[in-house]
Amino acid sequence: MAGYIEQIEKRRTFAIISHPDAGKTTLTEKLLLYGGAIALAGTVKGKKNSRHAVSDWMEIEKQRGISVTSSVMQFYYHGNCINILDTPGHQDFSEDTYRTLMAADSAVMVIDASKGVEAQTRKLFKVCLLRDIPIFTFINKMDREARNPFDLMEEIENELGIGTYPINWPIGCGRDFKGVYDRQRREIISFTANNGSREVEKREIELDDPELTGLIGEELRNTLADDIELLDGASYEFDMEKVRHGKLSPVFFGSALTNFGVEPFLEDFLRMTTPPLPRRSDAGEIDPFSKNFSAFVFKIQANMNKAHRDRIAFMRICSGRFEKEMEVYHVQGNKKMKLSQPQQLMAQEREVIEEAYAGDIIGVFDPGIFSIGDTISVPGKVFRFEGIPTFAPEHFARVSTKDTMKRKQFVKGVTQIAQEGAIQIFQFPGAGMEEVIVGVVGTLQFEVLEYRLKNEYNVLINMESMPYQYIRWIDSPVEDPAKLNITSDTRVVQDLKGNLLLLFTNQWNIGWAEEKNKGLELSEFNTGSKDE
């Protein structure tokens, strides 16, 4: 018993979130370097360089130098077992990112020191607040020209409504970046850029050491002394309880690309975070240290290995210990089963595992039975974890296959990609699947859909943009959808589970539908309850 509790206590599971190009994938790789999980970091955007970021495995990601899907990576550092969920930073992949945050116990928010808080960061931050999880801030790219650190702090507080507490403070920026001052240890850590190797030369020196002026220059020393005096007198008090509930964000400055400040960040992060948190279910909170195994599906990915045409369901273990060949219960499928080919993943690389613990992410072979949000438990302990919300798409297109002889491949392809959650599929009531309406959160997902249908299913498609911007699920019973009093440019559609929805071109039409149809109830999210 003690052994498995000790294993769970070692676990830390967090997501890294950011606006595009803030340096999230680079930070992920440097963390993996410190954990010894990889020997050399890939260059995310180096077109001439044959290496690619470890966490970017899909072919389109390598071509475009962006993260399209969420990756899962595990490594060990100083006795801790760390699970990183590397989320897509591109603004067009927020749906997958939202769900991935449901599997994390804390979040690391990466902010570009020259750009500050950006639109995508705000969206992701809101999901973190819903989860009531700790949020750590890494202000990146201090080796380039950066905004005043006090201005960055103020922007985070004003834009995101969260307090900030700088754990360290930058000394200069750009070419003059000399390192960081650790406020808790009250010493300066001076770094030297070393082209991404694992070991970083560092020198620790106290603020009142006479040698400091020679190390950073008199001007930077005076600025630092003034800044520290101001911080000590005016900043928030450090309150661990507020950190744990996402009310106060510990802030770190550094440069992931040149390794400035990455290792101190990792060490402080591990010191401040907790083992896996309890999860809410319809049977109350599930204790991670319970001896009964439980998990939920938060991501499904088809064709991770094109040669094997496989499909992997990613599960976050919420309690207990998983053992290979153990019998589990799939609650939504209402049947006992064994999880086939349990694996832990390093992006595309996989390793079959014998055991895993609460906090870990495992991938299992999915023959097509799992859906996002499904609960896995031990037989006899049946409950459901809270559903993962389906977010309303904002862009729509009519999609059909160019070759009618490939209808079967087309239906299989769009259905599987929809089950992964990257797209949502709708039909006109009574119509078949020869033509579907595809809804996405961001328009680049249309490009990914076309690319994957061509490369993974050998299907070429016709795609026609549709003018709709809003979608609402119909929550109230409707006898005959054709009799609804709606505007001429509003359409009734249904999802793959038969739920009725309305597509609108503008907000005014939504108000018309609600006003002209007595008892009509519309909702912006599908939390999963309609599908039960």
ABEGO torsion letter per residue (X at the ends): XAAAAAAAAABBBBBBBBBBGAGAAAAAAAAAAAAGABABBBBAABAABABBBAABABAAAAAAGBBABBBBBBBBBGGBBBBBBBBBABAAAAAAAAAAAAABABBBBBBBAAAEBBAAAAAAAAAAAAAGBBBBBBBBGAABBBBBAAAAAAAAAAAAGBBBBBABBBBEBEAABAEBBBAAAGBBBBBBBAGGBABBBBBBBBAABAAAAAAAEAAAAAAAAAAAAAAAAABBBBBAAAAAAGABBBBBBEBAAAGBGAAAAAAAAAAABBBBBBBBBAAEBBBAABABBBBBBABBBBGABAAAGBBBBBBBBABEBBBBGBBBBBAAAGBBBBBBGBBBBBEABBBBBABBBBGBBBBBBBAGABBBGBBBBBBGBBBBBBBBBBBBBABBBBBBBABAAAAAAAAAAAAAAAAAGABBBBBBBGBBAABBBBBBABAAAAAAAAAAAAAAAGBBBBBBBBABABBBBBABBBABAAABBBBAABBBBBBAAGBBBBBBABAAAAAAAAAABBGBBBBABBAGAAAX
